[in-house]
Amino acid sequence: MPRPAPSRRAEPAATSAPGARTAVALRLVSIRDAGRDGRLGIVSSDLARVLRGPTDTVQRLLEEWPMHVPRLIALAEELERGAGAPLDARTLLAPVPRAYQWCEGSTYLSHMRRCRAARGAEMPSDPDREPAVLQGASDRFLAPTEPIVLAQEDWGLDLECTLAAVVGDVPQGAPADVAASCIRLLVLVNDLTLRGVLQAEFAKGLGFVQSKPLRAMAPVALTPAALGEAWDGGLLHARVSCWVNGEPLGALDSGRDAAFDFGQVIAHAARTRPLAAGTIVGTGTVSNADASNGFGCLAEKRAMEILQGREPSAYLRVGDTVRIEAHDRAGSSLFGSMQNTVVDIDRRSEDAERQ
Amino acid sequence: MPRPAPSRRAEPAATSAPGARTAVALRLVSIRDAGRDGRLGIVSSDLARVLRGPTDTVQRLLEEWPMHVPRLIALAEELERGAGAPLDARTLLAPVPRAYQWCEGSTYLSHMRRCRAARGAEMPSDPDREPAVLQGASDRFLAPTEPIVLAQEDWGLDLECTLAAVVGDVPQGAPADVAASCIRLLVLVNDLTLRGVLQAEFAKGLGFVQSKPLRAMAPVALTPAALGEAWDGGLLHARVSCWVNGEPLGALDSGRDAAFDFGQVIAHAARTRPLAAGTIVGTGTVSNADASNGFGCLAEKRAMEILQGREPSAYLRVGDTVRIEAHDRAGSSLFGSMQNTVVDIDRRSEDAERQ
């Protein structure tokens, strides 16, 4: 898999922090096979080589995590010694191909402020008192190179750069620190939105169904321990970049301007019910208050253009390609790159066959 | 399993309707085992006996349905000839113990009208033009006899009698008739709601997360063909009854007062994306315009009491037991009975051990 900085420093496969019995530096993928979940793979820290995981799917691993830790550590060490087959990104599904729950909180308030201002909608009262969290669908995530099927261009397809935590079992009523300790994996998501459909759903006040098509994921899911300095226990400090047809749209600092950390968003979702292993909790679109970093979605860019009296940029059209990637301070690609091209609904089977 | 009318008429195990190659009269359960999905069982039409299914879980069956049809027909016929072990409702999980997607449409507008009037909230514009659909969590459903864990009585726990369809793969953009043909199973759900938490989430306009605790399911899932005259292709014509501590709350006619049928709600959810096999699509709380049938939730009863200047009934408290069941015209219990008792959060492990 291509990546900008191949010379990542060697790292210990497991931490020895107190209470971190389940912590292990790990990069996971799901390799396409005949089933809907693919086959679990573990990849080297340079994302170049892959070994089969200790169980069949990422979901099963999430359910049985502690019992697999010794084998996971051994596999990660084998990979760092050069074991494994070459990794081909085109053979991958989303690292979590489907999940039993998706919810997301609006962590980056500058995203909400710009989008709502452009629609003339009000901000929720006290937006930084508690996260605004919503449920989404998780029955299938698009693979990192899979086409995005769009039936009507006037639906206003937009990308949204989003980070998400995949958790183990979270007890009902868990406080934020306990919730954060349940994080098993981090993933990078394109939380696609149909802006032209959203307005009508927003008016109904029940959240978003038709305005949320299938989301896409970057190929690799990382454990917090594999993120090194980029993870401080509650936030990912990375540069999240996106391009449309090769043109940079944004290069956001995900460690800045977050009103809530992952633990707080997960605790919010778990206040009145437990969350089962495999639940994915997203941050909402990564956004910086400083507009000079650009934007993680077209809606924010359009909002700024409209404010400046300029013609707003177009939403995504058939043929457009979106690329999203996140890098740590050393310039290493953390999750690998996702690159998805928008196709017309009538071309979906043709494209599926070409894959 | 106890049921009111044991003398159900014999029925063909499969229909011979054109295009109904996958139609088979089937009653499914999930039997508790060490895993989260349980073990698929098929039960006799009198809900008294059970045989193991042709594959391990209901989710797998939903994904592979057509290939299992011949074996399913044979098993159903064996059951009608008296095969199978006695069925004990206490050994059952929810028939769908977890799912990759839950969404629900507000099908019965009298429910929305009464609830919103009581809160002073407005109805959506044109509520009968298209269904108001929202996403929910589906990472775990409570078993038919499992306790409902409640941390605070002032959260205002309410039951909600809801019907739901479990679908096979639904193509993106499927019209209502195609969507209806994707229905594999019908289930009866207690779509529990925390009314005291809902108001604050409703004000944010992003749907419901904290106000929706784990939902419960009646023990048996039925194929449309097993519903006989109670299924007309788009609606279930049953009497849906609920009791709180043995006191009747409502006995609703689910075939009346539905503004939309299942096909329309599923098609709404699938307008901009496919729905994967195992997706559950609910109807919202079953409700009749004629209040003399009672109510499928406490909120509607309270709304009427408040309008009449009476003291509103209390929401559910620790120790209360909710029973929900649905019967066809002949008085046969379609889904079996679910009976869930509210317990304090500190008693949850104690109760789990007693199970």
Interface residues (C-beta under 8 A of the other chain):
Chain A: R36 E63 R98 A99 Y100 Q101 C103 P124 S125 A132 V133 L134 Q135 G136 A137 S138 D139 R140 V149 A151 W155 Q172 G173 L194 V197 F202 A203 K204 G205 L206 G207 F208 V209 Q210 S211 K212 P213 L214 H268 A269 R271 T272 R273 P274 L275 A276 G278 T279 I345
Chain B: R36 E63 R98 A99 Y100 Q101 C103 P124 S125 A132 V133 L134 Q135 G136 A137 S138 D139 R140 V149 A151 W155 Q172 G173 L194 V197 F202 A203 K204 G205 L206 G207 F208 V209 Q210 S211 K212 P213 L214 H268 A269 R271 T272 R273 P274 L275 A276 G278 T279 I345
